[in-house]
Amino acid sequence: MQVNVSRVLDSLAEQHYEIREHLQGLVEQEEEPSVGADQLYWTALKGLELQSRNLRDLEGGLLRSAHPVVLKSLSVAEDLGTGESEGAETAAEEEPVAVDVSDPPPLQTKIIAADQVRREPEKWIPSMTDEYQSLVSKTGAVEELSEGEYRALAEDPCITLEIIPGKLVYVHKTSGRRKSRIVGCGNFCRGENSERNELYASGAGAESLRLMIRRCALQPEWVLTSVDVRTAFLQAPLLEKQREGKRLVTIVRVPSILRETGVTACRFWKVRKALYGLASAPKSWSNHRDKVLAGIRVPCEGGVLQLSKMLEDANLLHIMMVPKEAGGEAVIKALQDQWELSSPEWLAEPGDQMKFAGYELQKTPEGVRLHQESYVQDLLEQNEELVEGEERTPAIKMGTIEEPDNDAERRELTKRSQGLIGQLLWLAGRTRPDLAYAVSMAAQKIASNPREAAARAEHVVKYLRSAPAVSLHYKVAGDSWGKWNHLRHKQTSTTVEVYTDASFAADEQCRSFGSVQLYWGGALVSWAAGRQSLIAAHTAESELYSLSEGHLMGKAFRPTVAALMNVSERDVICHLYCDNSAAVQLCTLESGSWRTRHLRLRGAVIRQDLENDAWSLAHLDGVYMPADLGTKPVGPARLEDLVKVCDLWAPHLEQSSDPPRPSVAAVRLIESSMVMTKGGLRVTMKMSLQLVNGPQTQVDVTGGEGVYGFQFYVAQHGGNIFATGSGVAPMRAVIESGALKGKTCRLYYGARTEAGMAYADRFEDWKKRGIEVIPTLSKPSDDWSGRTGYVQEVLQEDESRGEGFVLSSVHGALLCGQKDMVEAVRKVYEELGVPQERTLLNF
């Protein structure tokens, strides 16, 4: 027999609710229940009340056990659900508070438990009184009801009452000021899911704020300012709602502590405005805010200033017109005419600082720094005794860690790891991309092995102890090709670069780890790192998945960047960088082997944007790949290089302009030779091997003899080399090995578009080696001035003009690429009478 547990629980809760409401009405009317009531009814009631007490005890125990984490980690500087700070005034506009030496202010704003407040009510009565007067007298957010007025509402047949409890949230701020916030317990509202969905209100996310700050840093003369709308929600009328055809009225039971401390004797409040805690409050404020902002007009000499929502991001607004004499002050003055604001904070001169939406902003001589140092310091103080020591890297490869032996230990470790990882996530997602991989790996182990999750999280804490100040630093765009001229494209204020990388997991039980980083004008503004959603069969496939994610991220941010720069979307130039040549070719080649067809289909979206010149895709040497920071554990030396590549603020590291070092080894070819023997081709190379931070040594490598008859005519006598798409990779190895030194050789290289032409930056070097390079495009742009058409067509054109040399009695050919090209070129050779043994195929 199947039982719908959810339905049974809902039914039980409904019965409990009805009985509780009935008894509450009797209590309020000072009536006693009828002694002759049905015995079964009262038996059921006692059972329900017993269940209710048990649930309350369990809930209380869980809340008490969670207090050590909540008290020390939860910041109330913002409400990301609405994008508003809900009246959290800054220290700049608060009156000076006398500091009690025995009770110093916290480093981070803290939420204080109710039982602690009851032990020291004298410290909180002033703030409770201020909040009560704000709700009742100042804003009129609630209306006090007498017992008679409450009963009249309850008996009104045209009204549906929704009675919810009220509570207070107590906050101790960094300035020492105490704040009490009266809220309604919106979780007691009985609205349907569809009702709640209609109340959704979005807000500006962490990425939008970073984009805004990045835009300001691009213009050194711009300044940042922030103001807070005091008691923001309480300014907004509550949305009118109906239930079962009747007008819905929300009643809040006044928290008992207000009566116990003598703040008020009232028992019920009627809600009139968007009281904090109600499900409809964020939507009510959002509608009211947008309506007021849309109507703001600031007359000034030369025009009228107004605010308009950005189509690309509805949570950002454009100042449509700013005369020379108007600026931030004009906007703030217009807002002050509508609402009561906190004192503005300005970020204009080096040394200025402010806190906003969980960020700490600092003006530097070069730009704006985003950090969370005080949060890190608070986190380290919490774990000063629990986690000792320091680490130089955020993640390491861990061996097998045994799972907890019993359920009690598992619960304790799970709670510990959840609290600590939650705190670290706040850092990794806002200002610390160097923590992204380590925190993600720790979070993945919470359910399966909480002991390992806690160990990984504690390792990150040790790293924070050695590197507390790592942060983002936004500066003016340098208009360069990267710090070490390592990029294919120039970085400007209107360029968006997306770097992607992946760490392949060759395990059927595991998925590869991907990382994406998005840069605007050379500064990191968004990043993501985590397990890929699909299992990859090989490295190229995992890299392709990351490329797809990076392309999607870039397309999502491009319109907002264009709007912030006040240019069209096409004027924002987007570049994709990947350190895997195979993945790059899968996104640029339209045809190829049937074995890679499913991968080319996945790259078709990127290929379409490449063909439309909306994006470019280029290979980047792995040593310069910043996304490598989020794919795997790295050593201290590599971490230092990646921090430099990402251009992060890291005062604990030695400042150096040296380029990144290869993580494994640097190899320099001293000399090489290729000798034809009776058995075939023998390759001999002498190399200089330089280990990172290690000794230098020489290595002699001698290859075995090839199969008899596998003569490499081009290497012996020169000739033509043909390649299409990724087929140029082995040709590059042949050219740069020195095997063709002193030979007359010509490279025909075909691609669809200029963006899909790999190793274009090496063509000049190949020409210096004596290789004549003839690139050709089958779908050229209007700006292309080189050869056009397929490789075989270009070859025939040269032969018809007598510019080829394939008729020589000794010249050979080397072919690698699409099957159609190889067969067509071989057919041309056959028609010209060239023996087949002079050609070497590799496709």
Secondary structure as the mmCIF struct_conf table of DSSP 4:
data_model
#
loop_
_struct_conf.conf_type_id
_struct_conf.id
_struct_conf.beg_label_comp_id
_struct_conf.beg_label_asym_id
_struct_conf.beg_label_seq_id
_struct_conf.end_label_comp_id
_struct_conf.end_label_asym_id
_struct_conf.end_label_seq_id
HELX_RH_AL_P HELX_RH_AL_P1 VAL A 5 GLU A 28
TURN_TY1_P TURN_TY1_P1 GLN A 29 GLU A 30
HELX_LH_PP_P HELX_LH_PP_P1 GLU A 32 SER A 34
TURN_TY1_P TURN_TY1_P2 VAL A 35 GLY A 36
BEND BEND1 ALA A 37 ALA A 37
HELX_RH_AL_P HELX_RH_AL_P2 GLN A 39 SER A 73
BEND BEND2 ALA A 77 ALA A 77
STRN STRN1 ASP A 79 ASP A 79
TURN_TY1_P TURN_TY1_P3 LEU A 80 GLY A 83
STRN STRN2 GLU A 84 GLU A 84
TURN_TY1_P TURN_TY1_P4 GLU A 86 GLY A 87
HELX_RH_3T_P HELX_RH_3T_P1 ALA A 91 GLU A 93
BEND BEND3 GLU A 94 GLU A 94
HELX_LH_PP_P HELX_LH_PP_P2 GLU A 95 PRO A 96
HELX_LH_PP_P HELX_LH_PP_P3 ALA A 98 VAL A 99
STRN STRN3 ASP A 100 ASP A 100
TURN_TY1_P TURN_TY1_P5 VAL A 101 SER A 102
STRN STRN4 ASP A 103 ASP A 103
HELX_LH_PP_P HELX_LH_PP_P4 PRO A 104 PRO A 106
BEND BEND4 LEU A 107 GLN A 108
STRN STRN5 LYS A 110 ILE A 112
HELX_LH_PP_P HELX_LH_PP_P5 ALA A 113 ALA A 113
HELX_RH_AL_P HELX_RH_AL_P3 ALA A 114 ARG A 119
BEND BEND5 GLU A 120 GLU A 120
HELX_RH_3T_P HELX_RH_3T_P2 PRO A 121 LYS A 123
TURN_TY1_P TURN_TY1_P6 TRP A 124 TRP A 124
HELX_RH_AL_P HELX_RH_AL_P4 ILE A 125 GLN A 133
HELX_RH_PI_P HELX_RH_PI_P1 SER A 134 LYS A 138
BEND BEND6 THR A 139 THR A 139
STRN STRN6 VAL A 142 LEU A 145
HELX_RH_AL_P HELX_RH_AL_P5 GLU A 147 GLU A 155
TURN_TY1_P TURN_TY1_P7 PRO A 157 CYS A 158
STRN STRN7 ILE A 159 HIS A 172
TURN_TY1_P TURN_TY1_P8 THR A 174 SER A 175
BEND BEND7 GLY A 176 GLY A 176
STRN STRN8 ARG A 178 GLY A 184
HELX_RH_3T_P HELX_RH_3T_P3 GLY A 186 PHE A 188
HELX_RH_AL_P HELX_RH_AL_P6 ASN A 193 ASN A 197
TURN_TY1_P TURN_TY1_P9 GLU A 198 LEU A 199
HELX_RH_AL_P HELX_RH_AL_P7 ALA A 206 LEU A 218
BEND BEND8 GLN A 219 GLN A 219
TURN_TY1_P TURN_TY1_P10 PRO A 220 GLU A 221
STRN STRN9 LEU A 224 SER A 226
STRN STRN10 VAL A 229 VAL A 229
TURN_TY1_P TURN_TY1_P11 ARG A 230 THR A 231
BEND BEND9 ALA A 232 ALA A 232
HELX_RH_3T_P HELX_RH_3T_P4 PHE A 233 GLN A 235
BEND BEND10 ALA A 236 ALA A 236
STRN STRN11 PRO A 237 PRO A 237
HELX_LH_PP_P HELX_LH_PP_P6 LEU A 238 GLU A 240
STRN STRN12 GLN A 242 ARG A 243
TURN_TY1_P TURN_TY1_P12 GLU A 244 GLY A 245
STRN STRN13 LYS A 246 ARG A 253
HELX_LH_PP_P HELX_LH_PP_P7 VAL A 254 PRO A 255
HELX_RH_AL_P HELX_RH_AL_P8 SER A 256 GLU A 260
TURN_TY1_P TURN_TY1_P13 THR A 261 GLY A 262
BEND BEND11 VAL A 263 VAL A 263
STRN STRN14 PHE A 268 VAL A 271
STRN STRN15 LYS A 273 LYS A 273
TURN_TY1_P TURN_TY1_P14 TYR A 276 GLY A 277
TURN_TY1_P TURN_TY1_P15 ALA A 279 SER A 280
HELX_RH_AL_P HELX_RH_AL_P9 ALA A 281 ALA A 294
TURN_TY1_P TURN_TY1_P16 GLY A 295 GLY A 295
STRN STRN16 ARG A 297 CYS A 300
TURN_TY1_P TURN_TY1_P17 GLU A 301 GLY A 302
STRN STRN17 GLY A 303 LYS A 309
BEND BEND12 LEU A 311 GLU A 312
TURN_TY1_P TURN_TY1_P18 ALA A 314 ASN A 315
BEND BEND13 LEU A 316 LEU A 316
STRN STRN18 LEU A 317 ILE A 319
TURN_TY1_P TURN_TY1_P19 LYS A 324 GLU A 325
BEND BEND14 GLY A 327 GLY A 327
HELX_RH_AL_P HELX_RH_AL_P10 GLY A 328 GLN A 336
TURN_TY1_P TURN_TY1_P20 ASP A 337 GLN A 338
BEND BEND15 TRP A 339 TRP A 339
STRN STRN19 LEU A 341 LEU A 341
HELX_LH_PP_P HELX_LH_PP_P8 SER A 342 PRO A 344
STRN STRN20 GLU A 345 LEU A 347
BEND BEND16 GLU A 349 GLU A 349
TURN_TY1_P TURN_TY1_P21 PRO A 350 GLY A 351
STRN STRN21 GLN A 353 PHE A 356
TURN_TY1_P TURN_TY1_P22 ALA A 357 GLY A 358
STRN STRN22 TYR A 359 LYS A 363
BEND BEND17 PRO A 365 GLU A 366
STRN STRN23 GLY A 367 HIS A 371
HELX_RH_AL_P HELX_RH_AL_P11 GLU A 373 GLN A 382
TURN_TY1_P TURN_TY1_P23 ASN A 383 LEU A 386
BEND BEND18 VAL A 387 VAL A 387
BEND BEND19 GLY A 389 GLY A 389
BEND BEND20 ARG A 392 PRO A 394
HELX_LH_PP_P HELX_LH_PP_P9 GLU A 402 PRO A 404
BEND BEND21 ASP A 405 ASN A 406
HELX_RH_AL_P HELX_RH_AL_P12 ASP A 407 ALA A 428
TURN_TY1_P TURN_TY1_P24 GLY A 429 THR A 431
HELX_RH_3T_P HELX_RH_3T_P5 PRO A 433 LEU A 435
HELX_RH_AL_P HELX_RH_AL_P13 ALA A 436 GLN A 444
TURN_TY1_P TURN_TY1_P25 LYS A 445 SER A 448
HELX_RH_AL_P HELX_RH_AL_P14 PRO A 450 SER A 466
TURN_TY1_P TURN_TY1_P26 PRO A 468 ALA A 469
STRN STRN24 SER A 471 SER A 471
STRN STRN25 LEU A 472 LYS A 475
STRN STRN26 SER A 480 SER A 480
BEND BEND22 TRP A 481 TRP A 481
TURN_TY1_P TURN_TY1_P27 LYS A 483 TRP A 484
BEND BEND23 ASN A 485 ASN A 485
BEND BEND24 ARG A 488 HIS A 489
STRN STRN27 GLN A 491 GLN A 491
TURN_TY1_P TURN_TY1_P28 SER A 493 THR A 494
STRN STRN28 THR A 495 SER A 503
TURN_TY1_P TURN_TY1_P29 GLU A 508 GLN A 509
BEND BEND25 CYS A 510 CYS A 510
STRN STRN29 PHE A 513 TRP A 520
TURN_TY1_P TURN_TY1_P30 GLY A 521 GLY A 522
STRN STRN30 ALA A 523 ARG A 531
BEND BEND26 SER A 533 LEU A 534
BEND BEND27 ALA A 537 HIS A 538
HELX_RH_AL_P HELX_RH_AL_P15 THR A 539 MET A 565
TURN_TY1_P TURN_TY1_P31 ASN A 566 ASN A 566
BEND BEND28 VAL A 567 VAL A 567
HELX_RH_3T_P HELX_RH_3T_P6 GLU A 569 ASP A 571
BEND BEND29 VAL A 572 VAL A 572
STRN STRN31 ILE A 573 CYS A 578
BEND BEND30 ASP A 579 ASP A 579
HELX_RH_AL_P HELX_RH_AL_P16 SER A 581 THR A 588
BEND BEND31 GLU A 590 GLU A 590
HELX_RH_3T_P HELX_RH_3T_P7 TRP A 594 THR A 596
HELX_RH_AL_P HELX_RH_AL_P17 ARG A 597 ARG A 602
TURN_TY1_P TURN_TY1_P32 GLY A 603 GLY A 603
HELX_RH_AL_P HELX_RH_AL_P18 ALA A 604 GLU A 611
TURN_TY1_P TURN_TY1_P33 ASN A 612 ASP A 613
BEND BEND32 ALA A 614 ALA A 614
STRN STRN32 TRP A 615 HIS A 619
HELX_RH_3T_P HELX_RH_3T_P8 GLY A 622 TYR A 624
HELX_RH_3T_P HELX_RH_3T_P9 PRO A 626 GLY A 630
TURN_TY1_P TURN_TY1_P34 THR A 631 THR A 631
BEND BEND33 LYS A 632 LYS A 632
HELX_RH_AL_P HELX_RH_AL_P19 PRO A 636 VAL A 645
TURN_TY1_P TURN_TY1_P35 CYS A 646 ASP A 647
STRN STRN33 TRP A 649 TRP A 649
TURN_TY1_P TURN_TY1_P36 PRO A 651 HIS A 652
BEND BEND34 LEU A 653 LEU A 653
HELX_LH_PP_P HELX_LH_PP_P10 GLU A 654 GLN A 655
HELX_LH_PP_P HELX_LH_PP_P11 ASP A 658 PRO A 662
BEND BEND35 SER A 663 VAL A 664
STRN STRN34 ALA A 665 THR A 677
TURN_TY1_P TURN_TY1_P37 LYS A 678 GLY A 679
STRN STRN35 GLY A 680 LEU A 691
TURN_TY1_P TURN_TY1_P38 VAL A 692 ASN A 693
BEND BEND36 GLY A 694 GLY A 694
STRN STRN36 GLN A 696 THR A 702
HELX_LH_PP_P HELX_LH_PP_P12 GLY A 703 GLU A 705
TURN_TY1_P TURN_TY1_P39 TYR A 708 GLY A 709
HELX_RH_AL_P HELX_RH_AL_P20 TYR A 713 HIS A 717
STRN STRN37 GLY A 719 THR A 724
HELX_RH_3T_P HELX_RH_3T_P10 GLY A 725 GLY A 727
HELX_RH_AL_P HELX_RH_AL_P21 VAL A 728 GLU A 736
TURN_TY1_P TURN_TY1_P40 SER A 737 GLY A 742
BEND BEND37 LYS A 743 LYS A 743
STRN STRN38 CYS A 745 ALA A 751
BEND BEND38 ARG A 752 GLU A 754
TURN_TY1_P TURN_TY1_P41 ALA A 755 GLY A 756
TURN_TY1_P TURN_TY1_P42 ALA A 758 TYR A 759
HELX_RH_3T_P HELX_RH_3T_P11 ALA A 760 ARG A 762
HELX_RH_AL_P HELX_RH_AL_P22 PHE A 763 LYS A 768
TURN_TY1_P TURN_TY1_P43 ARG A 769 GLY A 770
STRN STRN39 ILE A 771 LEU A 777
BEND BEND39 SER A 778 LYS A 779
TURN_TY1_P TURN_TY1_P44 ASP A 782 ASP A 783
BEND BEND40 GLY A 786 GLY A 786
STRN STRN40 ARG A 787 THR A 788
BEND BEND41 GLY A 789 GLY A 789
HELX_RH_AL_P HELX_RH_AL_P23 VAL A 791 SER A 800
TURN_TY1_P TURN_TY1_P45 ARG A 801 GLY A 802
TURN_TY1_P TURN_TY1_P46 VAL A 806 LEU A 807
BEND BEND42 SER A 808 VAL A 810
STRN STRN41 GLY A 812 CYS A 816
BEND BEND43 GLY A 817 GLY A 817
HELX_RH_AL_P HELX_RH_AL_P24 LYS A 819 GLU A 831
TURN_TY1_P TURN_TY1_P47 LEU A 832 GLY A 833
HELX_RH_3T_P HELX_RH_3T_P12 GLN A 836 ARG A 838
STRN STRN42 THR A 839 LEU A 841
#
